[in-house]
């Protein structure tokens, strides 16, 4: 397998050309045009400090069909308790930075580097990247951000990027709340990128790359997720 080097044009090779681990290309930039082109083609950036930009299209691909969301009995009790308040696009910058700083036992450092933060904040300004937030009252009686996640939306597809949690169950409850809202909005596919036991418990499943790309093309034909995001609207 050849790893392609990207240059100025925001175009990508066929994802079928990726190596067995899913690495497809190297180089390029994080411009909005290139990022949108990447996600629309089933490709995403993921690299570490000191590395060139690496572009991936794994096979298989973990996805969640919103209507197949599984919510455990314990999580249902949490959702019904009303212990968190949920918002959309109210603290994108805080969320992505909290995700970057969240300790992850399976990783050494973070892939959400300063240039990634800047790039996704640019996508947020353009209406492509979104955040969801969970808030709880602290000891002073003030709302405190205790969980969050962010990702990219194109057509009727949401591409999840990262989440954080500083209070037990906050990110789980937020994720379930978001998926239900996405389903009601008409989202047909949530891209989870890589397989984790955590997401499998929510009902996520692996798809061969070819099927994922077909589902992606179908989802991109919709405009279900365009426009302002607010839990109060469908």
PEFENCOR-V366643 format. One record per residue. RES is the residue in one small letter. PSI is psi as a letter, one per 40 degrees, with the letter a starting at -180 (999 if undefined). Layout:
RES,PSI / RES,PSI
This chain:
x,h / x,h / x,h / x,i / x,h / x,i / x,b / x,d / x,h / x,f / x,i / x,i / x,i / x,h / x,d / x,e / x,e / x,i / x,i / x,d / x,e / x,e / x,h / x,d / x,i / x,i / x,a / x,a / x,a / x,f / x,i / x,d / x,d / x,d / x,d / x,d / x,d / x,d / x,d / x,d / x,e / x,f / x,i / x,i / x,i / x,h / x,i / x,i / x,h / x,e / x,i / x,i / x,h / x,h / x,h / x,i / x,g / x,i / x,h / x,i / x,h / x,h / x,i / x,h / x,h / x,d / x,e / x,e / x,h / x,h / x,h / x,i / x,d / x,d / x,d / x,d / x,d / x,d / x,d / x,e / x,d / x,f / x,e / x,i / x,h / x,i / x,i / x,h / x,f / x,e / x,f / x,d / x,d / x,d / x,d / x,d / x,d / x,d / x,d / x,d / x,e / x,h / x,h / x,h / x,d / x,e / x,i / x,g / x,a / x,i / x,e / x,g / x,i / x,d / x,d / x,d / x,d / x,d / x,d / x,d / x,d / x,d / x,d / x,d / x,d / x,e / x,e / x,d / x,i / x,i / x,i / x,i / x,i / x,h / x,i / x,i / x,h / x,a / x,d / x,e / x,e / x,i / x,h / x,h / x,h / x,e / x,i / x,i / x,i / x,i / x,a / x,h / x,h / x,h / x,b / x,f / x,h / x,h / x,h / x,h / x,d / x,i / x,i / x,i / x,h / x,e / x,h / x,h / x,e / x,d / x,d / x,d / x,d / x,d / x,d / x,d / x,d / x,d / x,d / x,d / x,d / x,d / x,d / x,d / x,e / x,e / x,h / x,e / x,h / x,h / x,h / x,e / x,c / x,i / x,h / x,i / x,d / x,d / x,d / x,d / x,d / x,e / x,e / x,i / x,i / x,h / x,i / x,i / x,d / x,d / x,d / x,d / x,d / x,d / x,d / x,d / x,d / x,d / x,d / x,e / x,e / x,i / x,f / x,d / x,e / x,i / x,i / x,i / x,h / x,h / x,e / x,e / x,i / x,999
